[in-house]
């Protein structure tokens, strides 16, 4: 399906970034819904959320309220971003930031942050595939030579790289239908079949409550909680809110959004995407089921759900479940690598290395960079400890949140000064990285988590949200100072009407790059 997608809705002139990196901006409501669902609810989500609940209980449920909070938030700004991007032919958030504030420096900062935050996210998709392969016993044990051990992962990577290179965003869009269908099937069966085998939910919660009350890795403290206690509420709430703010700052979320064919497709999607949140709530309960089932995780909580499926399901359906997780990794990994390639091509290569690049040159560079990004992620997985990948992904959330004032602020106001936004971004990045570096856990000295004491409040909270607040304070204060000093402002190439323009509005298509002239009807 990945390779066949190259001919799906293909335009006459396909050698350009709009066609390869945004699917010709032609996707309707259902394609966008599956693409965004496949993009946001990754294999790592299906492995890590129940694994967090298996390890610590209620704290892992933060993912459910954050995916509920996120949709009203994006309803307010994503249609505006789609309109201005469609009007001016923007492919990335950095394109918009450069056009809005007239600052290549700020645009570069947003682009590099996006690439930096996306790399470990791709690596974690490969970790998800590896967890399934480990449970299946494919590739041999730890004593096998590295090539035989990692061969299945290398094959999965090669398929991913090949179809992304040839088909661009159309490949994950098409495969997302299969991925989401399998995931919904597996969750529906698991949430009914496994509790029946374990004696019902009352037995599951009773066993989980007793297990989580046992002493944990931190001396004098239990392993976790069945429900969040008073001491955990600040951390829980700030992590949920901070994660909700960060989710649609990620380049892959925006790439899937900008591939839509109209504003209304975006608006409709924000109303039906919460169906995935319902599924995520049911999925999270699998963590408690793994506790009741006495799942053997061999010291690695990431194996809890694949091992639970292996133990509970008949072998043929366990295969279906593992396929769902495997495809659930390939779809977002493809979109993430395309998003990172779009950022590099538009905001590093074209802005700084070859300002006269033709659409064909951009197309070639993007395809090559998407390969390099995936190779980097693969090397990351094969050479580093898995906890390192998880820590970098936590850092990625802290980092990407610092781009919000430039992106969302810019969609509603031109008041923020470009230099103030850059300074705020730098302060947020520096504080967030140093604060995360100082967090220790029972197993490591640094980057042991994403929560630390909030300065001035004394409560434990999400580092990313604290860094974001600092970022906004610095931006506002410096904007006042720079406006008072009459510091030179960049040129804004957008106009108020651009933010509400739709695909059918007169003049919209005229502004797009010439290479998109052969795009599908409805473009």
Order of alpha helices (4+ residues) and beta strands (2+ residues): alpha-alpha-alpha-alpha-alpha-alpha-alpha-alpha-alpha-alpha-alpha-alpha-alpha-alpha-alpha-alpha-alpha-alpha-alpha-alpha-beta-beta-alpha
